[in-house]
Amino acid sequence: LRVPELASAAGRQSRLAKFVEADADKDGQLTTDELKSLLNPKLSEEEKNEIVSALDFDNKGKLPIDFLTSTSTTSLVARAFLDRFDMLQPLKFPVMLSALQSDQDLATYLARYTNLQVT
């Protein structure tokens, strides 16, 4: 869960402003190096590479700012939401998604009611 100051409108605007500022060529995308420059300086280069490579799942070396700010249908938030639907598909029953803290909690709960893999 995000702390309130990050989840608020002001926090979202602040993150967006940092992304735009870090976008050196102003093409609306951050290179992996630009994104790493925004990460905590206390992280090792290896830790930064691990974080960025997980975000750059298609290995293009650039991430659209929209993707990082959840303002597109391919954003991290949209993908996580759709992944939950994919996880529930084996049940073949209508399911209402609620604000559980993590997908693991949901998977553990649902695993009690099926022999099929739900993760």
Residue, then its C-alpha position, 0 to 999 in steps of 0.5 A: l500500500r502506498v503512503p497517503e502522500l504518494a496516493s494523493a493527487a498532489g503525490r501523483q502530480s509530483r511523480l508525474a513532474k519528476f518523470v517529465e523532468a527526467d525525460a531528457d529528450k522530451d519524447g514522453q518516454l524514460t530510458t532505463d538510465e533516466l528511470k534509474s536516476l529517479l530511484n533511491p541513491k542508496l540502492s546498488e546499481e544491481e538493485k536498480n537494474e533489477i527494478v528497471s528490468a522488471l518494468d521493461f518487460d519487453n526489453k525496449g529500453k524505454l518506458p512510456i511515462d503513461f505506463l508509469t503513471s497509470t494513465s494508460t490501458t497498459s499501465l502497471v495498475a491496469r495490467a495488475f487488475l487484468d492479471r487478477f481476472d486471468m487468475l480467477q478464470p479457472l473458477k468459471f464463476p462470476v467473481m467480484l474483486s475487492a481491495l485485498q492487499s495483495d494478489q497472494d491473499l486472493a490466490t490463497y483464499l481462492a485456492r481453498y475452493t478449487n483444485l485448479q491453480v489460481t496463481 
